[in-house]
């Protein structure tokens, strides 16, 4: 059950590129995602292979300025069963966003 927490400080087409656990293995996984940002207008997406899980999601929590991801409040994807494939996380950010991804392989 890997978890990965990371910061993104500039706009990118794929914040998961070259990160460990960026490929879901055959069998799939249950995915949970938490996110927080500094600026409320920042956005992100989440795709597994060719399946969009979230498109133009807003970073609604701006607690990251205090270096906080609150796992009781900042969860945006809940127990989503996903198939195998590459994980893509495009991010538009003006200052900084933080992400916490938890995978439970099936």
C-alpha positions, -999 to +999 in steps of 0.1 A: +000+000+000+022+028-012+016+064-004+033+094-019+033+130-008+049+157-029+049+194-037+044+211-071+056+247-074+051+253-111+025+244-138+032+210-153+015+186-178+023+157-155+033+160-118+036+122-116+062+119-143+094+101-131+079+095-096+078+061-079+044+044-081+033+063-112+022+031-129-008+010-116+001-026-121-022-053-136-050-060-113-056-023-106-058-004-073-080+016-050-069+052-052-073+080-027-061+116-033-058+146-010-047+180-021-042+215-008-028+247-024-018+282-016-041+298-042-077+289-046-077+294-084-051+266-089-064+234-106-054+198-114-066+167-132-061+130-126-061+103-153-052+066-152-042+055-187-070+069-210-096+071-181-102+106-166-108+104-129-109+142-123-109+171-148-102+207-138-104+200-101-099+230-078-075+232-049-102+242-025-081+241+007-055+268+009-038+254+041-007+245+022+008+278+031+011+263+066+025+231+051-006+212+060-027+185+042-055+177+064-066+141+057-100+147+074-109+176+051-087+177+019-096+144+003-109+149-033-109+113-046-124+086-023-117+049-027-118+050-065-112+016-081-089+021-111-075-003-136-039-007-146-021+021-164+001+052-162-010+079-136-011+114-150-015+145-128-016+178-148-014+208-125-019+245-130-004+263-100+007+299-093+025+293-060+025+258-046+002+228-043+007+196-023-006+161-031-010+129-011-018+098-031-025+065-014-028+033-035-040-001-024-032-026-051-058-052-058 
